[in-house]
Amino acid sequence: MTEEPTPETLESDKPIKQRKNALYLGVSDELAENMQSGWADTELHDLRPIPQAEHTARRRAALSARFPGERLVIPAGNLKTRSNDTEYSFRASSEYAHLTGDQTQDGVLVLEPTGATGHTATLYLLPRSNRANGEFWLDGQGELWVGRRNSLSEGEQLYGLPCADVREVAGALAEASGPVRIVRGHDAGLEAALTDKVTAERDEELKSFLSELRLVKDEFEIAELQKAVDSTVRGFEDVVRVLDKAEATSERYIEGTFFLRARVEGNDIGYGSICAAGPHATTLHWVRNDGPVRPGELLLLDAGVETHTLYTADVTRTMPINGTFSPLQRKIYDAVYAAQEAGIAAVKPGGKYRDFHDAAQRVLVTHLVEWGLVEGPVDRVLELGLQRRWTLHGTGHMLGIDVHDCAVARRETYSDGTLEPGMCLTVEPGLYFQADDLTVPEEYRGIGVRIEDDILVTEDGNRNMSAALPRTPDEIEQWMARLKG
């Protein structure tokens, strides 16, 4: 990786002249003048709006109607340091991306009130690098170093919004009067500029509303989620094809294989891939992915591709590494499959959000009682929650631009709410028998099974968006044999 420019690395043998712009320290007059000219005009004209522009406009209108007369600030966020002078890859805040479609660092959406009702929306972006003052080649975030960015005019064409220089927004907000709300946690500089104008309670209300705004997906979002799922299906197929190589190395081979599909067809993975072989499958968020992959054990793969518009799939399959379930593995898998079937059947418009969880848990408890692992009756176990030693987690969550979408929505609209067409959620029951759990027979220990699919609520029921991946044990064995063969 090339080191960013500094005054030391740019020093010349000629005397350094004092300049108004500190960027030019250590740069000769001749080089500075040379770098200011001789560049072609690369401004883009007649750009088409991004595909989701009409949807982002509708979302902003809903936001405006909810908070009349208030100034609303939604930042994209800033780069975060990974170590020393390198940064993590930037990912715009979900609230900002959902309302604008833009994904660039440091961007800010501001809705200025126009009287008692209505707002004027402005998108504040970093403009093209200034070539006259040397910014484009002497600044570590200049375009010569990190690549071209859109001009403000181009931004207006793409996003259907007036665009302004983001370097002016903090000062403008600091001088503004009247009520202000900001989405916190993304831009510390903006939050500092607004310290005396905002309250935590009011800002939490804004973030909660923006979370609830994503509960029902529009047609653009549903198409993006299906695109993410389809790529994820291909990523799972990629993994099955290279399981022999993973056996010779580690879970990292599985992780890297899926990541390649995510980067080729999408923006990234939507969350850290869980590539859990053997007893690691009993750890819910196993993302170290550094363990062995052994024939005779199970692989629990929980992974999702994130599209270029930041919508992510979230799918899990548990498969026998050698291609064939043992009798006990199949017995446990069958129980989880039956629970998932019951959960999916409970996903329908007008149903309670909790219905699919309750249905799946009842099936799992029934099996645990039948196996003698917990004393019944089933209703007693459910009332006391005794099954949670082995079921561990809830049976699903909303899915969208975040893998755990709508996470700060109010309880009455989410977990205690009612399902509506356009909602997308996961159904993912599991059974996990820890390697050191002395309350179960020894042969159970170290086995973890989870099956997860992405389910869209439709007008007349639901649609399994990830149905292209096999789910029954027989289907999985046949699928693996075909891909390995």
N, C-alpha and C positions, 0 to 999 in steps of 0.2 A: 504494500500500500504506500502510495506517495505521500510524503509529509507535506502538510499545508504550509503555505508561504508565511514567513516571518521576516521582520527587518533584518535578522542575522543572515537568513538564507538568500536575501535579495541584495545584500550589500555589493557595491561596485568599488573599483579602485579610485573613482573620482570623488571629490569632496561632496558631502551630503549638504544640500541646500535646504533651508527651512521652507516648509510648505504649509498651506492652510489645512490640508488634509493629511492626517497622521498616517494614512495608508501608504503614502509615498515616501516615508522615511527609509533611507537606504536604497532608493531607486534613482538612477541617473536621469537627468532631464531628457536625454536622447531616447532612453528606453520608454520613459513615461509618454513622450510625444508619439513615439512609434506605436504604442499600444492603444492610443486614442483614435487612430484612424485606420482606414483600409478594411473595414468590416462591411459585409453586405447587409442590406435591409432584410430581416427575416420575419417581419410582421406578417401574421396570417390574417386573411380577410375572408369574409363570407363563410364563417364557421357556422355549423348547424348546432342548435342547442343539444345538450346531452339528453339521452332518451328519457330520463326521469324528470326533466325540467317541469312538465305540467304537474307532476305529483308533488315535487318539492314546493311549488307555488301554492298548491292546495294545503299542504301541511303548514306552511307559514301563515296562511289565512286563518287556519284553525287556531294557531298559537296567538295570533293578533286578537282574535275574538275572545280568547280566554283571559287576556290581561290588558284590557283597554286602558289607555292613558298612561301606560308604564313603559319605560325604556328597557328592552330585553337584550341581553348580551350572551351570545353562544360562541365560545372559542373552539378552534380546532385543536389547540394544544401546541406544545413546543417540542423540539428535539430533546431526548433524554440521554445523558452521558452513559455509555457502557463502561468505559475505562479511559482514563487520561484524556486524549483528544479524539476518541472515536465515539460515535453515537449508535444507539439502537435504530433499526429501521423505523421510520415514522409511520404511525397509524392514526389518522384523524379521529377525534372523539365521535362516538356514534351519534350524539345529538346533532352535532354540526354537519356530519355527512348526510344524515337523514333529511335535514332541512335545506341543504344546498346542493348536494351531489359533488361538492369539491372535496379534495383530500389533501390539500397542501398544508404544510406546517405553518404555524403562526397566523393562519387565517382567522377572521372574526366576523360573525354575522351580527349585525346590530339592527334592531327594529326600533325606530324612533317614532314615538306617538305623534299622531296628527290630530290633536284635539282630544275630545272625550272618547272617540272611537277611531279605529284604524291606525295603521302604521305605515311608515316608509322603510323598506328594508334596504340596507346597504351591505355589500360584501367587501370587507377590508382584506386586501391581499398584498403580499410582497410583490412589487412591480419588477419588471425586467431590471437586471443589473445595470447600474450606471457605468458607462464606458468612459465618460469624461473625467470622473474622479478616481478611476482605477478600481472601483468596487468589484467589477466583474472578474478581475484576475488577481487582485491582492487580498480580497476577503475570502476566508475559508468557506463561506457559503455562497460565494460568487458563482455565476453560471459557468465560468471556465472550469471550475472545480467540480460542481455537482450537477451540471446540466441545465439546459434551457427551461425556463418557466414561462407561463403565459403572461402576456402584457395585460394591463387592466382593461383595455379595449377588447382583447380576446376573451377575457373572463366574462365580460358583459354579454358577449355573444353566446358563450357556452352555457352560462348559468341563468341568463334572463334576469339579471340584477344589476343595478348600478354598482360599480366597483371603485374603490378608493385605496389610497396607500395606507397599509396597516400601521406604518410607523407614526401615523398621526392620530390613531384611534385612542391611545391611552390619554393623551393630553385633552382630546375632545371630550372624553367621558369624565375626566377629572373636573372639567369646568361645567359640565351639564348639571341642570337642576331637575328636581322632580324625582319620583320613585323609580328605582332601578333594580333589576334582578339579573343575576349572572349564573351560568352553570359553572359550579366550582369544581376544582380539582384538575384543571387542564392548563391554566395560564396564570401563574403566580403574579406576574407583572400587572396584568389587568385587575386581578383581585386586590392588589395593593393600591392601585389607583382608585378603586371604588370602596375602600375600607369604610369610609364615613357615610356611604350612600346605601349600603345593602345590609340585610340581616340574614342570618343563617336560616331562620324559619321561612322567610319569603323565598330564598333561593332553593330550599328543599322543595317547596311547593312547585316551583318552575320545573325542576328536574323530574319530579314525580309526574307532572302533566306530560312532559315530553316522553317519558317512559310509557305512559298509557296511550299516547298518540300512536305508538307502534304495535299495540295489541292486535289490531285487525290489519292485515296486510292487503295492499292494493295489488292489481294485476301485475304491475312491474315487479314488485317484491316477490310475489309468488313465482314468477318466471325465473327470477334470479336464484331463489331458493332451489328450484328444480334443477337449474344449471349447476349449482353447487353440489347437489345430491348426485347428479349424473356423473360429475367428475370424481366424486368420492367413490362411487361404485367402481369406476375404472381403477382408482387407486387401490381398492381392496383386491381387485383382480391382479394388479401388479404385484402385490405382496405375496399372494398365493403362489404365483409363478416363481418366486425367488426364495421360497422357504428353505430350500436346500442350502442356499448360500447363507441364510440367516443362521441355520444350524451350525455352520462352520465358523460363524463369527459371533454375533450376539443380537439382541433386540434392536441395536442401533441400525442394523441393516434393514430391518423392517421400517424403522422410523425414517431413514434416508430414502427408501424406496417410495414411500407414500409422499414424502415432502417433494420429491421430484415431480410427481403428478400435480401436486398443488401449485407449484411454481410455474409449471409449463402451461397449465390450463387456467390458473386463477392468479390471485394476488399473493396468497400465502396459505398456510394452514389457519383454520379459524380459532384454534387453541392448541395447546401442547398435546401432541399425539400420545395416547396411552398404548404402548406396545408391550403388553404384560404377558409373559410366558410363564407357565408353571405356577408356583405359589404367588408370584407377583400379581396375578389376576385377582387376588383377594385384597389388594391395596387399591382403593378407589381411584386415586389420582397418581398412579405410578407413571411418572414422566421422566425418570432417570434413564430408563430404557437401556440399561447396561448389563442385563443379565443374560444367561445362556438360553438357547432355544433348543429344547430336547424332544426327540420323538417319544411318543407315549403320553406327553403332557398336552395341555390346552393352551392356545393363544387367544387372549382377549385383546382385540384391536378396537380401540375407540378413537375415531379420527374424523376430520371433516375438512373439505376444501373450502376456502373463502374466495368468493368471486372478486373480480376487479372492482365491483361496486360495494364490496365488503360484507355481502350476505354469506352466511356460513351454513354448511350442513353439519350434522352431528349424528353419526351412525356408529353402532357397535355390533360386532359379530364375535362369537366365541367358536373357535374351530379346533379340531384335533390336528396337531402339528404333523403327525404321520398320515393324516387323511382319513382315519377311522376312529370313531368314538369307542371307548371301552364301555362295557355294560353300565358301570356306575356313572361315568361321565354322561352317557346318554340319559340315564334316569334323572340326573340333576338337570340336564339341559331340557328334557321334556317338561319338567315342572316349571321352569322359567318360561318356556315357550307357551305353555298353557296360560300362565299368568299374563304374558304379554297379549295373547289373543283376547283374554277377558278385558284387559285394559283398553286395547284398541277398539273393541266393540262398544265401550262406554263413551267414546269420543263422538259427540254429535251435537248439533246446534240445540240450544235450550237446556242441555245437560249441565250439571255443576262441574266446575273445573276439577274438583276433588274426586269425582266419580271414578275416573280411570285408575287413580291411585288405590282407592278403596277396593275396587274389583280385583286388581292385580294382587294386592296384599292378601286378600281372602284366599285366593288360589294357592299362593305360596304357603300360607299358614296351614291350609288343609294338607298339603304334602308334608310339611314338617311334623305335623301331628301323626300322620299315617306312618311316617318313618320312625316314630318314637323319639324324635329329638327334643320335643317339647310336649308337656302334658296338656291335653285339651280340656274342655271342648274349644272349638275354633273361636267362638265369640269371646271366651275368657282370654285367650291369647291375644286377640286383637285389642280388647279393652285395656289390657295391661301393657301392650306393646312388646311382648316377650320375643316376637319374631325378629325384632330389630337387631338382635345379636348377629343374625345371618343375612338379613335383607338390607340393613345399614341406611339406605337413603330413600328419598322420595322417588316416585316412579316417573317423573318427567318434569319438564319446564318449557316455557315459551322459547321460541327459536326465531331468529331473524338477523338483524344487522349485528347483534351480539349473540354469542352462543347461548348465554343465559339472558335472553332478551327481556326487556320490560322489568328489569330486576327491582327498580324502586317504585313501581306502580303501587298504588294503595291496595291494601289487603282486600277491600271489598270489591275492587275491580279485577283482581288477579286470582289469588288463591281461594278467595271466598266468592268469586264471580261466576258468571254463566258463560258457557262457550258460545261463540258466534261464528258464522261463516267467514272465512278469511283468517281466522286464527291458525297459527302453526305451532305445534308442540311436539315434544319427544315423548315416547312411551318406552321406558327402559327398566323393567324389573330385573332383579338379579339375586343370586344366592352366593354367599361368600363364606367359605369355611377356612378360617385362619389355620396356618400350619401349626400353631401352638395351642389350638382349641381342644382342651381335654374333655369337653362335654359332648363331643361327637366321635363316632368310631374313627379309628386311625385312617381307614381308607378314604374318608371324606376330606381329611385335612390337606390343605394346600390347593383345593379345587375352587375356582371362582368362575361363575358364568353370568354374563349379562347379554341381553339382546335389546338393541335400541333401533327404533325407526322414527322417521320424521313424518308426522301425521298432520295433514291439512283438514281443517273443519270445512265441510261443504254444506250446501243448502239441504241435502238429503242424508247426510251422514259424515263420512270422512274419506280421504284418499291417502293411501300409504305412498308417499313420495319416493321412498327408498325400496319399494317392492321388487325392484330388479335384482336385489341381492337375495339369495336363498335364505330361508329361515329354519325349515325343519331339518332334523339331523340327516335324513336320507338325502334331501336336496343339497345340503352342504357337502356331504361326502361325494356325491356325484359331480358337483360343481368343482370341487378341489381336484378330483381325478381328471376331469376334462382339462383344467387349466395346467395341471402338472404334466399331463400326458403329451 
